[in-house]
Amino acid sequence: MPLPSSIEVAIIGAGAAGLGAAHALKREDRSFVVLEARDRVGGRGHTIMAAPDVTFDLGCGWLHSADRNVFVKIAEQLGFAIDRTLPPWRDRIAVGNAFPPAERAEFLHSLDDFFDRLEQAAKEAARTGIDRPADFCLEPGNRWNPMIDAISTYINGRELDQVSILDFDAYEDTNINWRVRRGYGALMGAYGASLPLHFNCEVTLIDHSAKRLRIETSQGTLAADKVIVTVPTNLIAQGAIRFVPALPDKVDAAAHLPLGLADKVMLALDGAEQMPADGNLRGMTMRTEMGTYHLRPFGQPCIEGFFGGRFAQVLEDAGDGAMAAHAIDEIVSFLGNDFRRRLKPLKESRWAHDPFARGSYSHALPGHAGKRAVLAAPVDGRLFFAGEATSPNFFTTAHGAHDSGERAVREVMGAINK
């Protein structure tokens, strides 16, 4: 359908936040459209078939805090099966001798001690108003520090020296983590199917100088009474969407809530029945530049690898196939050279090179944990902001993004009803 020239509410972005906002506006019976630069729904949630028998979530894949995650109910309503298998973390099945049990136990003990120190440091920072980089909580000289830093690259998409203690500690996790068997991105696609979506519609400018807002897009211009912006922080910080008049506080907040990088690679596994389903493979590398591997997710004949932070950026910058090549080399170093013939590259994500994401999920730089609230605040009762980066406690997650979209609609309705 053609882009309307005028609308009551325009939503920028059809990721989890945009979908949450759209369904909330639909319940309120308001006139709205969703403008999406990509040719699909989901944003940083995207499911593909890496092979005929391998489902692969290139982006978000876990229903974190599943007991509080709205997508669990959405999945049930849309007939998507939920997999409640325990995640391949901590004490799950470990394969090979690359990380002996005694050493693994010592590492996990050091990791728990780190999180205990982080919690105490956050309390002190809240009391004094002095935030610090999270690497302040590493125990000097602890041999596990590089691998604890690697964990941060998976959780935050960035090493500890670039992560706020207050922000890191603010994240809430109920430790109940499930999956969508057909894919989290596929679920978002189904969730968005009934909405008024305009694909390949890149928004470049929002002019809020007049009574009605003017939105410039790759498909033309439209006017709106209200706009909900749900795009990733890097796009705002780097000027992919401009505001007239300028919104320096928003750009500054977005710049101090940059997207870290967490990438995945999927490898086909020959003779998969010889490996445990939903097992874990991680080496005692003593490096931050390392991968961690999920063996046979959903019992599929594959291995899913994870890389984060600066190392993920290096692998992306090295070009297509570099991530898979490194993953295969690392797995072979753990399991022996004969294992190489059993592995074949399938697909890999490249979120830093995605022009409409430019990263994976947000973290607050040290001293800037308060910028989430700054980014979330409405402007003049007409311009509203949502997205995982605006969530106070569930940032980095799809459900945090979805909930922020509903919060933005409550603010829209409050402004309409004044």
Secondary structure in CASP SS format (residue, H / E / C, confidence):
PFRMAT SS
TARGET T0000
AUTHOR 0000-0000-0000
METHOD secondary structure of the structure
MODEL  1
M C 1.00
P C 1.00
L C 1.00
P C 1.00
S C 1.00
S E 1.00
I E 1.00
E E 1.00
V E 1.00
A E 1.00
I E 1.00
I E 1.00
G C 1.00
A C 1.00
G C 1.00
A H 1.00
A H 1.00
G H 1.00
L H 1.00
G H 1.00
A H 1.00
A H 1.00
H H 1.00
A H 1.00
L H 1.00
K H 1.00
R H 1.00
E C 1.00
D C 1.00
R C 1.00
S C 1.00
F E 1.00
V E 1.00
V E 1.00
L E 1.00
E C 1.00
A C 1.00
R C 1.00
D C 1.00
R C 1.00
V C 1.00
G C 1.00
G C 1.00
R C 1.00
G C 1.00
H C 1.00
T E 1.00
I E 1.00
M E 1.00
A E 1.00
A E 1.00
P C 1.00
D C 1.00
V E 1.00
T E 1.00
F E 1.00
D E 1.00
L C 1.00
G C 1.00
C C 1.00
G C 1.00
W E 1.00
L E 1.00
H C 1.00
S C 1.00
A H 1.00
D H 1.00
R H 1.00
N C 1.00
V H 1.00
F H 1.00
V H 1.00
K H 1.00
I H 1.00
A H 1.00
E H 1.00
Q H 1.00
L H 1.00
G C 1.00
F C 1.00
A C 1.00
I E 1.00
D E 1.00
R C 1.00
T C 1.00
L C 1.00
P C 1.00
P C 1.00
W C 1.00
R C 1.00
D C 1.00
R C 1.00
I C 1.00
A E 1.00
V C 1.00
G C 1.00
N C 1.00
A C 1.00
F C 1.00
P C 1.00
P H 1.00
A H 1.00
E H 1.00
R H 1.00
A H 1.00
E H 1.00
F H 1.00
L H 1.00
H H 1.00
S H 1.00
L H 1.00
D H 1.00
D H 1.00
F H 1.00
F H 1.00
D H 1.00
R H 1.00
L H 1.00
E H 1.00
Q H 1.00
A H 1.00
A H 1.00
K H 1.00
E H 1.00
A H 1.00
A H 1.00
R H 1.00
T H 1.00
G C 1.00
I C 1.00
D C 1.00
R C 1.00
P E 1.00
A H 1.00
D H 1.00
F H 1.00
C H 1.00
L C 1.00
E C 1.00
P C 1.00
G C 1.00
N C 1.00
R C 1.00
W C 1.00
N H 1.00
P H 1.00
M H 1.00
I H 1.00
D H 1.00
A H 1.00
I H 1.00
S H 1.00
T H 1.00
Y H 1.00
I H 1.00
N C 1.00
G C 1.00
R C 1.00
E C 1.00
L H 1.00
D H 1.00
Q H 1.00
V C 1.00
S E 1.00
I H 1.00
L H 1.00
D H 1.00
F H 1.00
D H 1.00
A H 1.00
Y C 1.00
E C 1.00
D C 1.00
T C 1.00
N C 1.00
I C 1.00
N C 1.00
W E 1.00
R E 1.00
V E 1.00
R C 1.00
R C 1.00
G C 1.00
Y H 1.00
G H 1.00
A H 1.00
L H 1.00
M H 1.00
G H 1.00
A H 1.00
Y H 1.00
G C 1.00
A C 1.00
S C 1.00
L C 1.00
P C 1.00
L E 1.00
H E 1.00
F C 1.00
N C 1.00
C C 1.00
E C 1.00
V E 1.00
T E 1.00
L E 1.00
I E 1.00
D E 1.00
H C 1.00
S C 1.00
A C 1.00
K C 1.00
R C 1.00
L E 1.00
R E 1.00
I E 1.00
E E 1.00
T E 1.00
S C 1.00
Q C 1.00
G E 1.00
T E 1.00
L E 1.00
A E 1.00
A E 1.00
D E 1.00
K E 1.00
V E 1.00
I E 1.00
V E 1.00
T C 1.00
V C 1.00
P C 1.00
T H 1.00
N H 1.00
L H 1.00
I H 1.00
A H 1.00
Q C 1.00
G C 1.00
A C 1.00
I C 1.00
R E 1.00
F E 1.00
V E 1.00
P C 1.00
A C 1.00
L C 1.00
P H 1.00
D H 1.00
K H 1.00
V H 1.00
D H 1.00
A H 1.00
A H 1.00
A H 1.00
H C 1.00
L C 1.00
P C 1.00
L E 1.00
G E 1.00
L C 1.00
A E 1.00
D E 1.00
K E 1.00
V E 1.00
M E 1.00
L E 1.00
A E 1.00
L E 1.00
D C 1.00
G C 1.00
A H 1.00
E H 1.00
Q H 1.00
M C 1.00
P C 1.00
A C 1.00
D C 1.00
G E 1.00
N E 1.00
L E 1.00
R C 1.00
G C 1.00
M C 1.00
T C 1.00
M C 1.00
R C 1.00
T C 1.00
E C 1.00
M C 1.00
G C 1.00
T E 1.00
Y E 1.00
H E 1.00
L E 1.00
R C 1.00
P H 1.00
F H 1.00
G H 1.00
Q C 1.00
P C 1.00
C E 1.00
I E 1.00
E E 1.00
G E 1.00
F E 1.00
F E 1.00
G E 1.00
G H 1.00
R H 1.00
F H 1.00
A H 1.00
Q H 1.00
V H 1.00
L H 1.00
E H 1.00
D H 1.00
A C 1.00
G C 1.00
D C 1.00
G C 1.00
A H 1.00
M H 1.00
A H 1.00
A H 1.00
H H 1.00
A H 1.00
I H 1.00
D H 1.00
E H 1.00
I H 1.00
V H 1.00
S H 1.00
F H 1.00
L H 1.00
G C 1.00
N H 1.00
D H 1.00
F H 1.00
R H 1.00
R H 1.00
R H 1.00
L E 1.00
K E 1.00
P E 1.00
L E 1.00
K E 1.00
E E 1.00
S C 1.00
R C 1.00
W H 1.00
A H 1.00
H H 1.00
D C 1.00
P C 1.00
F C 1.00
A C 1.00
R C 1.00
G C 1.00
S C 1.00
Y E 1.00
S E 1.00
H C 1.00
A C 1.00
L C 1.00
P C 1.00
G C 1.00
H C 1.00
A C 1.00
G C 1.00
K H 1.00
R H 1.00
A H 1.00
V H 1.00
L H 1.00
A H 1.00
A C 1.00
P C 1.00
V E 1.00
D C 1.00
G C 1.00
R C 1.00
L E 1.00
F E 1.00
F E 1.00
A C 1.00
G C 1.00
E H 1.00
A H 1.00
T H 1.00
S C 1.00
P C 1.00
N C 1.00
F C 1.00
F C 1.00
T C 1.00
T C 1.00
A H 1.00
H H 1.00
G H 1.00
A H 1.00
H H 1.00
D H 1.00
S H 1.00
G H 1.00
E H 1.00
R H 1.00
A H 1.00
V H 1.00
R H 1.00
E H 1.00
V H 1.00
M H 1.00
G H 1.00
A H 1.00
I H 1.00
N C 1.00
K C 1.00
END
